[in-house]
Amino acid sequence: MTAAAASRPSRQVRGRRPRVLLYAVMVAVAVVYVFPVYLLLITAFKSFDQVSLSRMWDLPSGLSLGSFDRAWNGGEGTIGMRGSFLNSVAMVVPATVISCLLGSLNGYVLSKWRFPGSETIFTLLLFGMFIPYQSVLVPLVQVLREIGLYGSIGGLILTHVVYGIPITTLIFRNYYVGVPNDLVEAGKIDGASFFGIYRHVLLPLSAPGFVVVAIWQFTSIWNEFLFGLIITNAPEKRPVTVALQNLSGSQFTQWNVQMAGALIVALPTLLVYIFLGRYFLRGLLAGSLKG
């Protein structure tokens, strides 16, 4: 008994060593990721005369909001991002909502209303997730010109909705597979129509799926750059990611303004994850990405 009691603490010490090593590695990785954020924050609050390579890691001598004002409103050869920020809001909200609804309907059909060829259609839809943006730019621009949406926010909304259908369909289809078919059959017995079953049976159960898809689509659409650059040919129509790139001047770059603009652009997605992150995790655990 004495030997066993003496060996027990040593086993506990040996068991703690891998955990301590794991924590040390996690802290080191966290520090590596935090350093760029630290640099972005301190540079954004500096005035231009404090920005230099030699003082790059130094804290600002005083908090200056001038870089945020310049990034937002513009001035001295800089085009502000205020109009482009509103363009992104006008683009991302309807694109996210429409993508969620279409993905939900597609998932409902492909999971609860099986028909000949449904698996083939689902597979073809999934192929859309692997088509590079660059490969469709020329036909995309031609189609948008033909329907009169090239160079407009509406063209960006349509593009993001179409490109969002594969991933939203996949998430909702896998989510609805976990809903018992008995509920759908009960709705049919009660005389509910196709949309009646969706509205009264599946839609009330779809909150976790909608949260996951909405966060995914909002983040993807807000941060997208290539479509915004190619489809919108006028500065007043471009989204905020393109406006951020345009903050860098042709002669020199005001790094404090550039960093302040990056913070402004990142703020919406950051707020989404702060307030909805826990619901996002619940949605994942509820099966939104299982299957």
VMD Tcl script that draws the C-alpha trace (Angstrom):
set ca {
  {0.00 0.00 0.00}
  {2.82 2.38 0.84}
  {4.62 1.75 -2.47}
  {1.39 2.19 -4.41}
  {0.60 5.45 -2.60}
  {4.10 6.71 -3.30}
  {3.89 5.89 -7.00}
  {0.52 7.60 -7.44}
  {1.85 11.22 -7.21}
  {4.64 10.40 -9.66}
  {2.08 9.14 -12.19}
  {0.08 12.34 -11.69}
  {3.20 14.43 -12.32}
  {3.95 12.45 -15.49}
  {0.33 12.93 -16.58}
  {0.58 16.69 -16.14}
  {3.68 17.05 -18.31}
  {1.94 16.45 -21.69}
  {-0.82 18.86 -20.66}
  {1.68 21.56 -19.67}
  {3.49 21.05 -22.98}
  {0.20 21.31 -24.87}
  {-0.70 24.55 -23.08}
  {2.76 25.96 -23.80}
  {2.38 25.21 -27.50}
  {-1.12 26.74 -27.54}
  {0.14 29.90 -25.82}
  {3.01 30.17 -28.31}
  {0.66 29.79 -31.27}
  {-1.74 32.35 -29.75}
  {1.11 34.83 -29.35}
  {2.11 34.37 -33.00}
  {-1.47 35.13 -34.07}
  {-1.89 38.04 -31.65}
  {1.23 39.90 -32.78}
  {-0.24 41.04 -36.15}
  {-3.45 42.13 -34.38}
  {-1.38 44.07 -31.84}
  {0.55 45.76 -34.65}
  {-2.68 46.62 -36.49}
  {-4.25 48.16 -33.38}
  {-1.32 50.30 -32.29}
  {-0.67 51.51 -35.84}
  {-4.31 52.45 -36.38}
  {-4.23 54.75 -33.34}
  {-0.97 56.46 -34.32}
  {-0.59 59.69 -36.22}
  {1.31 59.52 -39.48}
  {4.50 61.04 -38.04}
  {4.72 58.15 -35.52}
  {4.60 55.44 -38.19}
  {8.04 54.08 -39.07}
  {9.83 50.75 -39.22}
  {12.11 51.68 -36.34}
  {9.13 52.42 -34.04}
  {6.80 49.82 -35.48}
  {6.24 47.95 -32.20}
  {6.11 51.05 -29.98}
  {2.84 52.10 -28.39}
  {1.38 55.37 -29.68}
  {2.35 58.45 -27.70}
  {-1.33 59.40 -27.68}
  {-4.50 57.92 -29.09}
  {-5.25 59.58 -32.40}
  {-8.56 59.03 -34.20}
  {-7.47 61.00 -37.23}
  {-6.60 57.86 -39.17}
  {-10.14 56.51 -38.66}
  {-11.64 59.80 -39.82}
  {-9.40 59.79 -42.90}
  {-10.26 56.15 -43.69}
  {-13.99 56.76 -43.25}
  {-14.44 60.23 -44.76}
  {-11.35 60.53 -46.96}
  {-9.34 63.66 -47.62}
  {-6.00 64.77 -49.10}
  {-6.13 62.40 -52.05}
  {-7.75 59.55 -50.09}
  {-11.21 58.29 -51.01}
  {-13.14 57.46 -47.85}
  {-14.85 54.13 -47.30}
  {-18.19 55.40 -46.01}
  {-20.05 54.99 -49.30}
  {-18.42 51.63 -49.99}
  {-19.28 50.43 -46.49}
  {-22.95 51.18 -47.16}
  {-22.63 49.42 -50.53}
  {-21.39 46.29 -48.74}
  {-24.29 46.43 -46.29}
  {-26.75 46.81 -49.18}
  {-25.11 43.83 -50.87}
  {-24.51 41.40 -48.01}
  {-27.89 41.58 -46.27}
  {-30.15 40.60 -49.20}
  {-27.56 38.17 -50.59}
  {-27.34 36.38 -47.24}
  {-31.11 36.25 -46.75}
  {-31.81 34.98 -50.28}
  {-29.00 32.42 -50.05}
  {-30.37 31.10 -46.77}
  {-33.91 30.76 -48.11}
  {-32.90 29.09 -51.37}
  {-30.51 26.75 -49.58}
  {-33.22 25.85 -47.09}
  {-35.74 25.07 -49.82}
  {-33.19 23.04 -51.77}
  {-32.23 21.10 -48.67}
  {-35.89 20.45 -47.93}
  {-36.54 19.09 -51.42}
  {-33.38 16.98 -51.61}
  {-33.85 15.44 -48.17}
  {-37.61 14.96 -47.82}
  {-38.96 14.79 -51.38}
  {-36.73 12.24 -53.06}
  {-37.32 11.78 -56.79}
  {-35.43 10.09 -59.65}
  {-32.21 11.97 -60.25}
  {-32.25 13.86 -56.95}
  {-28.86 12.48 -55.90}
  {-27.41 13.43 -59.28}
  {-28.74 16.97 -58.95}
  {-27.30 17.20 -55.44}
  {-23.91 16.01 -56.67}
  {-23.92 18.52 -59.53}
  {-24.80 21.28 -57.09}
  {-21.85 20.34 -54.92}
  {-19.53 20.67 -57.92}
  {-20.28 24.39 -57.81}
  {-18.32 24.63 -54.56}
  {-15.12 23.66 -56.38}
  {-15.36 25.98 -59.39}
  {-12.67 28.69 -59.05}
  {-13.94 32.24 -59.29}
  {-11.30 33.11 -61.87}
  {-12.55 30.51 -64.34}
  {-16.01 32.08 -64.66}
  {-15.18 35.78 -64.70}
  {-15.48 36.28 -68.48}
  {-18.83 34.46 -68.95}
  {-20.09 35.99 -65.69}
  {-19.42 39.51 -66.92}
  {-21.03 38.71 -70.28}
  {-24.17 37.34 -68.64}
  {-24.46 40.32 -66.29}
  {-24.09 42.69 -69.26}
  {-26.87 40.87 -71.12}
  {-29.31 41.13 -68.22}
  {-28.33 44.71 -67.39}
  {-26.81 44.06 -63.95}
  {-23.13 44.60 -64.70}
  {-21.61 47.37 -62.62}
  {-24.40 47.34 -60.03}
  {-25.02 46.14 -56.49}
  {-27.78 43.92 -57.91}
  {-25.21 42.11 -60.05}
  {-23.07 41.44 -56.98}
  {-26.09 40.17 -55.05}
  {-27.04 37.78 -57.86}
  {-23.46 36.51 -58.16}
  {-23.09 35.82 -54.44}
  {-26.50 34.15 -54.25}
  {-25.66 31.80 -57.13}
  {-22.24 30.98 -55.71}
  {-23.72 30.47 -52.26}
  {-26.35 27.93 -53.34}
  {-24.04 24.85 -53.22}
  {-22.78 25.35 -49.66}
  {-26.15 26.46 -48.29}
  {-27.87 23.50 -49.94}
  {-25.29 21.11 -48.49}
  {-25.68 22.44 -44.96}
  {-29.49 22.45 -44.98}
  {-29.77 19.11 -46.73}
  {-27.58 17.45 -44.10}
  {-29.50 19.24 -41.37}
  {-32.92 18.18 -42.62}
  {-31.82 14.55 -42.99}
  {-31.80 14.44 -39.20}
  {-35.43 15.58 -38.98}
  {-37.73 12.52 -38.65}
  {-39.65 11.70 -41.81}
  {-42.68 10.96 -39.65}
  {-43.19 14.70 -39.18}
  {-43.37 15.21 -42.94}
  {-45.71 12.23 -43.35}
  {-47.95 13.58 -40.60}
  {-48.13 16.89 -42.45}
  {-49.13 15.12 -45.65}
  {-51.86 13.20 -43.81}
  {-53.18 16.47 -42.41}
  {-53.46 17.81 -45.94}
  {-50.54 20.24 -45.83}
  {-49.15 21.28 -49.19}
  {-45.49 21.25 -50.23}
  {-44.89 24.75 -48.90}
  {-47.24 24.15 -45.98}
  {-45.06 21.33 -44.70}
  {-41.98 23.48 -45.12}
  {-43.51 26.48 -43.38}
  {-45.23 24.73 -40.48}
  {-43.03 21.66 -39.92}
  {-39.44 22.24 -41.02}
  {-39.03 26.00 -40.81}
  {-39.69 26.19 -37.04}
  {-36.97 23.56 -36.54}
  {-34.44 25.30 -38.79}
  {-33.05 28.02 -36.50}
  {-29.67 26.30 -35.89}
  {-29.21 25.70 -39.60}
  {-30.11 29.29 -40.48}
  {-27.63 30.64 -37.94}
  {-24.78 28.55 -39.34}
  {-25.59 29.42 -42.95}
  {-26.17 33.11 -42.24}
  {-22.85 33.52 -40.43}
  {-21.03 31.57 -43.15}
  {-22.57 33.55 -45.99}
  {-22.29 36.93 -44.28}
  {-18.60 36.42 -43.59}
  {-17.82 35.04 -47.05}
  {-19.71 37.75 -48.93}
  {-18.45 40.62 -46.77}
  {-14.79 39.59 -47.16}
  {-14.97 38.77 -50.88}
  {-12.76 40.95 -53.09}
  {-12.50 39.59 -56.64}
  {-16.16 39.85 -57.67}
  {-16.41 43.32 -56.16}
  {-13.38 44.45 -58.17}
  {-14.46 42.94 -61.51}
  {-18.24 43.38 -61.50}
  {-18.41 46.97 -60.23}
  {-16.60 49.31 -62.59}
  {-17.44 52.58 -60.78}
  {-15.86 53.62 -57.45}
  {-19.24 54.69 -56.02}
  {-20.60 51.16 -56.52}
  {-17.71 49.15 -55.15}
  {-17.84 47.23 -51.85}
  {-15.71 48.10 -48.86}
  {-13.03 45.45 -49.49}
  {-12.16 47.12 -52.79}
  {-12.23 50.54 -51.14}
  {-9.77 49.27 -48.52}
  {-7.33 48.29 -51.23}
  {-7.71 51.74 -52.77}
  {-6.65 53.42 -49.51}
  {-3.04 52.73 -50.40}
  {-1.84 55.79 -52.29}
  {0.05 55.72 -55.57}
  {3.05 57.64 -54.20}
  {3.20 56.43 -50.59}
  {1.04 54.47 -48.17}
  {-0.34 55.96 -44.98}
  {-0.09 52.81 -42.90}
  {-2.06 54.25 -40.00}
  {-4.99 55.00 -42.33}
  {-4.65 51.58 -43.94}
  {-4.76 49.84 -40.56}
  {-7.72 51.93 -39.39}
  {-9.55 51.00 -42.58}
  {-8.79 47.32 -41.97}
  {-10.31 47.59 -38.49}
  {-13.43 49.25 -39.89}
  {-13.81 46.51 -42.51}
  {-13.30 43.73 -39.94}
  {-15.74 45.21 -37.41}
  {-19.04 43.78 -38.83}
  {-17.80 40.20 -39.04}
  {-16.17 40.55 -35.63}
  {-19.46 41.69 -34.11}
  {-21.32 38.85 -35.81}
  {-19.03 36.28 -34.21}
  {-19.10 38.02 -30.83}
  {-22.89 38.06 -30.61}
  {-23.76 34.94 -32.63}
  {-20.69 32.75 -32.17}
  {-22.29 30.61 -29.46}
  {-25.32 30.00 -31.67}
  {-22.96 29.08 -34.49}
  {-21.40 26.38 -32.31}
  {-24.83 25.13 -31.26}
  {-25.82 24.89 -34.90}
  {-22.74 22.84 -35.69}
  {-23.41 20.53 -32.78}
  {-27.04 20.23 -33.84}
  {-25.90 18.63 -37.08}
  {-25.76 21.46 -39.58}
  {-22.45 20.28 -40.98}
  {-22.87 16.57 -40.36}
  {-23.69 14.02 -42.98}
}
mol new
graphics top color blue
foreach p $ca { graphics top sphere $p radius 0.5 }
foreach p [lrange $ca 0 end-1] q [lrange $ca 1 end] { graphics top cylinder $p $q radius 0.2 }
display resetview
